[in-house]
């Protein structure tokens, strides 16, 4: 068996289509906005506001989870991140 030593390809956050407002995943969860708040459960991730197109529930999700999220209210998905205001910056 031979190991593969190819070059990995990273996608810039700006090129990730799953976090653009209006994106709808296969489970009918729509990205509403980037909250700008940092995730408490996943370092380096930002919380996005999602809305379920079935029951209209709104919840927060890490950017890396948007593509496969299920609604915590009507689809048995994991509870989302809390929707909160981002911390005030030095110049705000």
N, C-alpha and C positions, 0 to 999 in steps of 0.2 A: 504494500500500500504506500502510495506517495503522498506526502503532505503538500498542501497548496500554500504557496507563499505569495499570493497575488496582492495587489494593492487594493485596500478597502476604499470605498467612496463614501464620504460624509455628505450629508445634505445640509446646507445652511438653513437656519431657522426661517429666513426670509423666503426660501424656496419650497418649504413644506406647505403643500396645499391643504392639508387636513386641519390647519389652525386658522385658515382664512375665514372671517365671518361669512356665513352663508353656506359653508360646507356642510353636507349632510352625510353621515356615515350609514352603512347598511342597516343599522338598527334604528334608523329614523331620528337620530340625535343631531340637532343643528347647532353649529357654533354661532353664538350671538356676538361675543366680543372677547377681547383680551383684557383681563382685569388689571394686568400689570402687577398683581400681588404674587409673591413668591410662595411656592408650595411648602407646606409644613411636613409633608410625608416623602417628598422626592427632591433631593438637593439639585439645584440648578434648573428646576422646571418652573414655569409660570402657569398660573391658573387661568383657564378659559371658562367663560360662562356658556353653558349648553342648555338647550331647551328641547324637551321631548316633543316630537310632532304628534304623538298619540294623546298624551294627557296634559301637555303644556307645562309640566313641572320644569323648574329651572334649578340648576345645580352647578357646582364648579368641578372641573376636571383638569388634571395635568395635561400639558400639551402632548406628551408621549402616549397618552391613553385615549385621546379623542377618536382615533380611527376605529376603535372596537368597543367603545362604551355602550352600556345598556342603561336604560332609565332605572334609577333606584326606587322609583315609586310604582311603576306599572310593569316593568320587565324583569324585576328581581336583580338588578345590577347592584354593584357595590355602592355604599354611600359616597357621595361626591365630596370634594374638598369644600370647605365652607366659603361662601361668597363674602368677601370682605374688601374693604377699601385698601389700596396699597399704602404702605408706610410713606409718610411725607418725606420728601427729599430735602436736601440742603437749600435748594433754590425754589421750592414751592411755597 
